[in-house]
Amino acid sequence: MNARDIKRIYIFFICLMFSINIIACDSKLCSNLLLEEKISPDGKFIASIFERNCGATTPSVYVVSFRLSSAKIDLDNFDDWVFTIHGQSKIKARWEKNDQLTIFYSNTGDNPTQRKEWKGIKVSYKKE
Protein backbone atom coordinates (compact mmCIF):
# COMPACT_ATOMS: atom_id res chain seq x y z
CA MET A 1 0.00 0.00 0.00
CA ASN A 2 1.54 3.28 -1.09
CA ALA A 3 0.92 6.86 0.02
CA ARG A 4 -1.62 7.43 -2.75
CA ASP A 5 -3.76 4.47 -1.58
CA ILE A 6 -3.64 5.68 2.01
CA LYS A 7 -4.76 9.15 0.90
CA ARG A 8 -7.69 7.65 -1.04
CA ILE A 9 -8.78 5.60 1.98
CA TYR A 10 -8.48 8.67 4.21
CA ILE A 11 -10.60 10.79 1.84
CA PHE A 12 -13.17 7.98 1.57
CA PHE A 13 -13.56 7.82 5.36
CA ILE A 14 -13.85 11.60 5.67
CA CYS A 15 -16.63 11.61 3.04
CA LEU A 16 -18.32 8.68 4.77
CA MET A 17 -18.28 10.43 8.16
CA PHE A 18 -19.58 13.65 6.59
CA SER A 19 -22.45 11.73 4.95
CA ILE A 20 -23.35 9.98 8.20
CA ASN A 21 -23.39 13.32 10.01
CA ILE A 22 -25.76 14.86 7.44
CA ILE A 23 -28.09 11.85 7.60
CA ALA A 24 -28.10 11.93 11.42
CA CYS A 25 -29.28 15.55 11.38
CA ASP A 26 -32.25 14.78 9.13
CA SER A 27 -35.61 15.37 10.88
CA LYS A 28 -36.97 12.21 9.23
CA LEU A 29 -34.91 10.26 11.76
CA CYS A 30 -37.15 11.54 14.52
CA SER A 31 -39.92 9.25 15.69
CA ASN A 32 -43.43 10.36 16.57
CA LEU A 33 -45.58 8.43 19.02
CA LEU A 34 -49.26 9.33 18.75
CA LEU A 35 -50.71 9.47 22.26
CA GLU A 36 -54.26 10.71 21.75
CA GLU A 37 -56.58 12.40 19.27
CA LYS A 38 -59.57 14.63 19.97
CA ILE A 39 -62.19 15.27 17.30
CA SER A 40 -64.00 18.62 17.31
CA PRO A 41 -67.74 18.51 18.18
CA ASP A 42 -68.71 19.17 14.55
CA GLY A 43 -66.22 16.53 13.32
CA LYS A 44 -64.30 18.95 11.07
CA PHE A 45 -60.98 19.06 12.95
CA ILE A 46 -58.67 16.70 14.84
CA ALA A 47 -56.23 17.69 17.57
CA SER A 48 -53.37 15.18 17.83
CA ILE A 49 -51.22 14.85 20.95
CA PHE A 50 -47.91 13.11 20.36
CA GLU A 51 -44.37 12.65 21.63
CA ARG A 52 -41.49 13.44 19.26
CA ASN A 53 -38.14 11.81 19.93
CA CYS A 54 -35.07 12.71 17.89
CA GLY A 55 -32.49 10.58 19.69
CA ALA A 56 -30.62 10.18 22.93
CA THR A 57 -28.90 13.58 22.82
CA THR A 58 -32.11 15.61 22.67
CA PRO A 59 -35.06 15.70 25.06
CA SER A 60 -38.45 14.45 23.99
CA VAL A 61 -40.88 17.10 22.79
CA TYR A 62 -44.60 16.83 23.43
CA VAL A 63 -46.69 18.36 20.66
CA VAL A 64 -50.31 19.22 19.91
CA SER A 65 -51.08 19.64 16.23
CA PHE A 66 -54.25 20.24 14.22
CA ARG A 67 -55.52 18.94 10.93
CA LEU A 68 -58.77 18.80 9.03
CA SER A 69 -60.52 15.49 9.71
CA SER A 70 -60.50 14.85 5.95
CA ALA A 71 -56.70 15.26 5.79
CA LYS A 72 -54.15 12.50 6.15
CA ILE A 73 -52.17 12.63 9.40
CA ASP A 74 -48.70 14.19 9.02
CA LEU A 75 -47.09 14.76 12.41
CA ASP A 76 -43.96 16.19 10.72
CA ASN A 77 -45.92 19.19 9.35
CA PHE A 78 -44.60 21.91 11.66
CA ASP A 79 -47.12 24.45 10.34
CA ASP A 80 -49.89 22.51 12.08
CA TRP A 81 -48.15 22.44 15.47
CA VAL A 82 -49.86 24.74 17.98
CA PHE A 83 -48.14 23.63 21.20
CA THR A 84 -44.70 22.21 22.02
CA ILE A 85 -42.97 21.57 25.33
CA HIS A 86 -39.64 19.85 26.04
CA GLY A 87 -39.47 17.15 28.70
CA GLN A 88 -42.07 14.87 30.25
CA SER A 89 -45.39 16.70 30.35
CA LYS A 90 -48.88 15.36 30.85
CA ILE A 91 -51.01 16.90 28.13
CA LYS A 92 -54.78 16.80 27.77
CA ALA A 93 -57.01 18.59 25.29
CA ARG A 94 -60.70 19.45 25.44
CA TRP A 95 -62.86 20.98 22.74
CA GLU A 96 -64.97 23.75 24.29
CA LYS A 97 -66.74 24.59 21.01
CA ASN A 98 -66.35 23.67 17.34
CA ASP A 99 -63.67 26.34 17.02
CA GLN A 100 -62.16 26.46 20.50
CA LEU A 101 -59.73 24.02 22.16
CA THR A 102 -58.20 24.15 25.64
CA ILE A 103 -54.85 22.45 26.22
CA PHE A 104 -53.94 21.39 29.76
CA TYR A 105 -50.28 20.62 30.49
CA SER A 106 -47.93 19.95 33.37
CA ASN A 107 -44.83 22.05 33.98
CA THR A 108 -41.44 20.68 32.88
CA GLY A 109 -39.33 23.78 33.51
CA ASP A 110 -39.44 24.51 29.77
CA ASN A 111 -41.08 27.60 28.33
CA PRO A 112 -43.62 26.04 25.92
CA THR A 113 -44.46 27.33 22.47
CA GLN A 114 -48.13 28.29 22.38
CA ARG A 115 -50.02 29.48 19.33
CA LYS A 116 -53.30 31.26 20.06
CA GLU A 117 -54.99 30.42 16.75
CA TRP A 118 -54.86 27.94 13.87
CA LYS A 119 -57.08 28.40 10.79
CA GLY A 120 -59.85 30.01 12.82
CA ILE A 121 -59.57 27.71 15.85
CA LYS A 122 -58.87 29.56 19.08
CA VAL A 123 -56.51 27.80 21.48
CA SER A 124 -56.25 28.48 25.22
CA TYR A 125 -53.83 26.97 27.71
CA LYS A 126 -53.94 25.95 31.36
CA LYS A 127 -50.91 24.83 33.32
CA GLU A 128 -51.82 22.18 35.90
Salt bridges, closest charged atoms under 4 A:
GLU36 OE2 - LYS38 NZ 3.17
GLU37 OE2 - ARG67 NH1 2.71
ASP76 OD1 - ARG52 NH1 2.62
GLU96 OE2 - ARG94 NE 2.92
ASP110 OD2 - HIS86 ND1 3.21
GLU128 OE1 - LYS92 NZ 3.98
